[in-house]
């Protein structure tokens, strides 16, 4: 229950950055869902914004709450993006993608003027790697990629859901990679991005402007 309170407090703090007329990126995951529900209340009270959803689940929730939505390609700018994280450091480096929406989440982060991450205190880490690193991969090459990663000394698991291979909103697969023993995370990102068949990684190393972390009944901010 304390974790839920921390998530809610972080979400409440983040939405104070939203102003009338903004285009708002809507993240995915449990913490982002709390933020979207709070935003729905503000819209019901008269706040005028447009949202851009990072996943089908977030899109469905926002629509249910009456939040107007735009496709990314119909926006000129995203004023603010609010999303969660699976792990973060004080240097504002993140692992994301536990919910499978890392590709669209990274796109929204890239095209946003202000990118805010909201988390509970369990997500803070001294170094990345405590949480498995999700990779979105083309199904055509998933077994070849698994073997190449193994040859690099990196163990990976093909994500499953209800006995079937998990598919992202883009119909790709997810490999969850153990990077706990990898020290140079920037070098790893470069290696993975250069591998054909990997669509995107869950490493968000330079896209975050502000992390708002709930801890107990307080919130703490980590900035660039």
C-alpha positions as CSV (number, residue, x, y, z in Angstrom):
1,X,0.0,0.0,0.0
2,X,2.9,2.3,0.7
3,X,4.2,1.8,-2.9
4,X,0.8,2.9,-4.3
5,X,0.9,6.0,-2.1
6,X,4.3,6.8,-3.4
7,X,3.2,6.4,-7.0
8,X,0.2,8.6,-6.4
9,X,2.2,11.3,-4.8
10,X,4.7,11.4,-7.6
11,X,1.8,11.5,-10.1
12,X,0.1,14.4,-8.3
13,X,3.4,16.4,-8.3
14,X,4.0,15.7,-12.0
15,X,0.6,17.0,-13.2
16,X,1.2,20.4,-11.6
17,X,3.5,21.0,-14.6
18,X,0.6,20.7,-17.0
19,X,-1.0,23.9,-18.3
20,X,-4.1,24.7,-20.3
21,X,-3.6,24.1,-24.0
22,X,-0.7,21.7,-23.7
23,X,-0.1,18.5,-25.7
24,X,0.8,15.9,-23.1
25,X,2.5,12.6,-23.7
26,X,0.8,9.8,-21.7
27,X,3.2,7.1,-20.5
28,X,2.4,3.4,-19.8
29,X,2.4,1.2,-16.7
30,X,0.9,1.3,-13.3
31,X,2.3,4.7,-12.2
32,X,1.4,6.3,-15.5
33,X,-2.1,4.9,-15.2
34,X,-2.5,6.8,-11.9
35,X,-1.3,10.0,-13.6
36,X,-3.8,9.5,-16.4
37,X,-6.7,9.0,-14.0
38,X,-5.7,12.3,-12.2
39,X,-5.4,14.0,-15.5
40,X,-8.9,12.8,-16.4
41,X,-10.3,14.5,-13.3
42,X,-8.7,17.7,-14.3
43,X,-10.1,17.5,-17.8
44,X,-13.5,16.8,-16.4
45,X,-13.1,20.0,-14.3
46,X,-12.3,22.0,-17.5
47,X,-8.6,21.6,-18.2
48,X,-8.1,21.8,-22.0
49,X,-5.3,19.6,-23.2
50,X,-4.6,16.9,-25.9
51,X,-2.9,13.7,-25.0
52,X,-0.6,11.4,-27.1
53,X,-0.7,7.9,-25.8
54,X,2.4,5.6,-25.7
55,X,0.4,2.4,-25.7
56,X,-3.0,0.9,-26.6
57,X,-3.7,0.4,-22.9
58,X,-3.0,4.1,-22.1
59,X,-5.0,5.2,-25.1
60,X,-8.0,3.1,-23.9
61,X,-7.8,4.5,-20.4
62,X,-7.5,8.1,-21.6
63,X,-10.4,7.7,-24.0
64,X,-12.6,6.2,-21.2
65,X,-11.8,9.2,-19.0
66,X,-12.6,11.7,-21.7
67,X,-9.1,12.9,-22.4
68,X,-8.9,14.2,-26.0
69,X,-6.2,12.3,-28.0
70,X,-4.1,13.1,-31.0
71,X,-1.9,10.8,-33.1
72,X,1.7,11.7,-32.8
73,X,1.9,12.6,-36.5
74,X,-0.8,15.3,-36.0
75,X,1.1,17.2,-33.4
76,X,3.6,20.0,-33.9
77,X,5.1,19.5,-30.5
78,X,4.6,17.5,-27.3
79,X,4.9,20.1,-24.5
80,X,5.4,17.6,-21.7
81,X,5.6,13.8,-21.4
82,X,5.0,12.0,-18.1
83,X,6.0,8.3,-17.9
84,X,7.2,5.8,-15.3
85,X,10.3,3.7,-15.1
86,X,11.4,0.2,-13.9
87,X,14.7,1.5,-12.6
88,X,16.5,4.8,-12.5
89,X,19.7,6.3,-11.2
90,X,20.4,9.8,-9.8
91,X,22.2,10.5,-13.1
92,X,18.7,10.2,-14.7
93,X,19.5,7.0,-16.6
94,X,16.6,4.5,-16.8
95,X,15.5,1.0,-17.7
96,X,12.0,1.0,-19.1
97,X,9.8,-1.5,-20.9
98,X,8.5,-3.8,-18.3
99,X,5.0,-3.1,-19.7
100,X,6.2,-3.7,-23.2
101,X,5.7,-0.2,-24.6
102,X,9.4,0.9,-24.7
103,X,9.4,1.7,-28.4
104,X,6.6,4.2,-28.4
105,X,7.7,5.5,-24.9
106,X,11.1,6.3,-26.3
107,X,9.6,8.0,-29.3
108,X,7.5,10.3,-27.1
109,X,10.4,11.0,-24.8
110,X,12.5,12.0,-27.9
111,X,9.9,14.4,-29.3
112,X,8.9,16.0,-26.0
113,X,10.0,19.4,-24.7
114,X,9.9,18.3,-21.1
115,X,10.2,14.7,-20.1
116,X,9.2,13.8,-16.5
117,X,9.6,10.3,-15.0
118,X,7.4,9.4,-12.0
119,X,8.3,6.5,-9.7
120,X,8.1,5.0,-6.2
121,X,11.2,4.7,-4.1
122,X,11.8,1.0,-5.0
123,X,12.9,2.0,-8.5
124,X,15.9,4.0,-7.4
125,X,19.3,2.2,-8.0
126,X,23.0,3.0,-7.6
127,X,23.6,1.5,-11.1
128,X,21.4,0.1,-13.8
129,X,21.0,-3.7,-14.1
130,X,19.0,-4.7,-11.1
131,X,16.0,-4.9,-13.4
132,X,16.1,-7.0,-16.6
133,X,16.6,-4.9,-19.8
134,X,13.8,-5.3,-22.3
135,X,14.7,-5.4,-26.0
136,X,12.0,-5.1,-28.6
137,X,13.0,-7.4,-31.5
138,X,11.6,-8.5,-34.9
139,X,10.1,-12.0,-34.5
140,X,11.8,-13.0,-37.7
141,X,15.2,-12.7,-36.0
142,X,14.5,-13.4,-32.4
143,X,16.2,-16.7,-32.1
144,X,19.3,-15.4,-34.0
145,X,19.4,-12.4,-31.6
146,X,19.1,-14.7,-28.6
147,X,22.1,-16.7,-29.8
148,X,24.2,-13.6,-30.6
149,X,23.5,-12.2,-27.2
150,X,24.5,-15.5,-25.6
151,X,27.8,-15.4,-27.5
152,X,28.4,-12.0,-26.0
153,X,27.8,-13.4,-22.5
154,X,24.4,-12.0,-22.2
155,X,21.5,-14.2,-21.1
156,X,18.0,-13.4,-22.3
157,X,14.5,-14.7,-22.0
158,X,11.8,-14.5,-24.6
159,X,8.9,-12.8,-22.8
160,X,5.8,-15.0,-22.6
161,X,2.2,-14.2,-21.7
162,X,-0.5,-16.8,-20.9
163,X,1.6,-19.5,-22.5
164,X,2.2,-17.6,-25.7
165,X,5.0,-15.4,-27.0
166,X,4.3,-11.8,-25.9
167,X,3.6,-9.3,-28.7
168,X,4.0,-5.5,-28.4
169,X,1.5,-3.1,-29.9
170,X,3.8,-3.2,-33.0
171,X,3.5,-7.0,-33.1
172,X,7.2,-7.4,-32.1
173,X,8.7,-9.7,-29.5
174,X,10.4,-8.7,-26.2
175,X,13.7,-10.2,-24.9
176,X,14.4,-9.6,-21.3
177,X,18.2,-9.3,-20.9
178,X,20.3,-9.8,-17.7
179,X,22.7,-6.8,-17.7
180,X,23.6,-7.0,-14.0
181,X,27.2,-7.8,-14.7
182,X,27.7,-5.2,-17.5
183,X,29.5,-2.1,-16.3
184,X,29.6,0.2,-19.3
185,X,25.9,0.7,-20.0
186,X,26.6,3.3,-22.7
187,X,28.8,0.9,-24.7
188,X,26.1,-1.8,-24.3
189,X,23.5,0.5,-25.7
190,X,25.7,1.1,-28.8
191,X,26.3,-2.6,-29.3
192,X,22.6,-3.4,-29.1
193,X,21.5,-0.6,-31.3
194,X,23.9,-1.8,-34.0
195,X,22.5,-5.3,-34.0
196,X,20.1,-5.9,-36.9
197,X,16.6,-7.1,-35.7
198,X,16.7,-5.2,-32.5
199,X,14.1,-2.4,-32.9
200,X,14.7,-0.6,-29.7
201,X,16.2,-1.1,-26.2
202,X,14.8,-0.2,-22.8
203,X,17.8,1.9,-22.0
204,X,16.8,5.6,-21.7
205,X,20.1,7.2,-21.0
206,X,19.8,10.9,-22.1
207,X,16.1,11.7,-22.5
208,X,15.0,12.5,-19.0
209,X,14.7,16.1,-17.6
210,X,13.2,15.4,-14.2
211,X,12.5,12.3,-12.0
212,X,9.8,12.7,-9.3
213,X,10.1,9.9,-6.8
214,X,7.6,9.2,-4.1
215,X,9.0,8.1,-0.8
216,X,6.7,7.6,2.1
217,X,4.4,10.7,2.2
218,X,7.0,12.9,0.5
219,X,8.3,13.4,-3.0
220,X,11.9,14.0,-4.1
221,X,13.1,15.4,-7.4
222,X,16.2,14.5,-9.4
223,X,17.1,17.0,-12.2
224,X,19.7,17.4,-14.8
